[in-house]
């Protein structure tokens, strides 16, 4: 007679951190699209201003001024990219 209980023969479910991975993918896509939306204007400022503290201050002000109105676009694109990646099973760790 076996000393194992019927509960031991069942397979325990594996840990699948889908929610955490989804948040990480969203954050990564948000950073990517945010940088892509600000990059052209930032390059113009960096090319036209001589290096130094003035250039850094001008770049910081530009990023704040330019990114604020484009924030909803970056969020929408990040949500769409994350959803598409999950739907088409293209994101590692989220392939069910």
C-alpha positions as CSV (number, residue, x, y, z in Angstrom):
1,X,0.0,0.0,0.0
2,X,1.3,3.4,-0.9
3,X,1.7,6.1,1.7
4,X,1.1,8.9,-0.8
5,X,-2.2,10.7,-0.6
6,X,-4.3,11.5,-3.7
7,X,-3.4,15.1,-3.4
8,X,0.2,14.4,-4.0
9,X,-0.5,12.9,-7.4
10,X,-2.1,16.1,-8.7
11,X,0.0,18.5,-10.6
12,X,0.4,21.9,-8.8
13,X,-0.2,24.9,-11.0
14,X,2.9,26.7,-12.1
15,X,3.3,30.3,-11.2
16,X,2.5,32.6,-14.2
17,X,3.1,36.3,-13.5
18,X,1.1,37.5,-16.5
19,X,-0.1,40.7,-14.8
20,X,3.4,41.8,-13.7
21,X,4.8,41.0,-17.1
22,X,2.0,42.9,-18.8
23,X,2.9,45.9,-16.7
24,X,6.6,45.6,-17.5
25,X,5.8,45.4,-21.2
26,X,3.4,48.4,-21.0
27,X,6.1,50.4,-19.2
28,X,8.7,49.5,-21.8
29,X,6.4,50.3,-24.7
30,X,5.5,53.6,-23.0
31,X,9.2,54.6,-22.7
32,X,9.8,53.6,-26.3
33,X,6.9,55.6,-27.7
34,X,7.6,58.5,-25.4
35,X,11.2,58.7,-26.6
36,X,10.1,58.4,-30.3
37,X,7.6,61.2,-29.9
38,X,10.1,63.6,-28.3
39,X,13.3,62.6,-30.1
40,X,13.0,64.8,-33.3
41,X,12.5,68.1,-31.3
42,X,15.2,67.1,-28.8
43,X,17.7,66.6,-31.6
44,X,16.9,70.0,-33.1
45,X,17.6,71.7,-29.7
46,X,20.8,69.7,-29.2
47,X,22.1,70.6,-32.6
48,X,21.3,74.3,-32.4
49,X,22.5,75.0,-28.8
50,X,26.2,74.8,-27.8
51,X,27.1,72.2,-25.2
52,X,27.0,73.3,-21.6
53,X,24.5,73.9,-18.9
54,X,22.3,76.1,-21.2
55,X,21.9,73.1,-23.6
56,X,20.9,70.9,-20.7
57,X,18.4,73.4,-19.4
58,X,16.9,74.0,-22.9
59,X,16.6,70.3,-23.5
60,X,14.8,69.7,-20.2
61,X,12.4,72.5,-20.8
62,X,11.7,71.3,-24.3
63,X,11.0,67.7,-23.1
64,X,8.6,69.0,-20.5
65,X,6.8,71.3,-23.0
66,X,6.7,68.8,-25.9
67,X,5.9,65.6,-24.0
68,X,3.0,66.9,-21.9
69,X,0.5,67.2,-24.9
70,X,1.8,64.0,-26.4
71,X,1.4,61.9,-23.3
72,X,-2.1,60.5,-24.2
73,X,-0.7,59.3,-27.6
74,X,2.2,57.5,-25.8
75,X,-0.2,55.8,-23.4
76,X,-2.6,54.8,-26.2
77,X,0.2,53.4,-28.3
78,X,1.7,51.5,-25.4
79,X,-1.7,50.0,-24.6
80,X,-2.2,49.1,-28.2
81,X,1.3,47.5,-28.6
82,X,0.9,45.5,-25.4
83,X,-2.6,44.3,-26.4
84,X,-1.4,43.4,-29.9
85,X,1.6,41.5,-28.4
86,X,-0.7,39.5,-26.1
87,X,-3.3,38.9,-28.8
88,X,-0.7,37.7,-31.4
89,X,1.3,35.8,-28.7
90,X,4.4,37.7,-29.6
91,X,5.5,38.7,-26.1
92,X,7.6,36.1,-24.2
93,X,6.1,35.1,-21.0
94,X,2.6,35.9,-22.1
95,X,2.0,33.1,-24.6
96,X,-0.9,31.1,-23.1
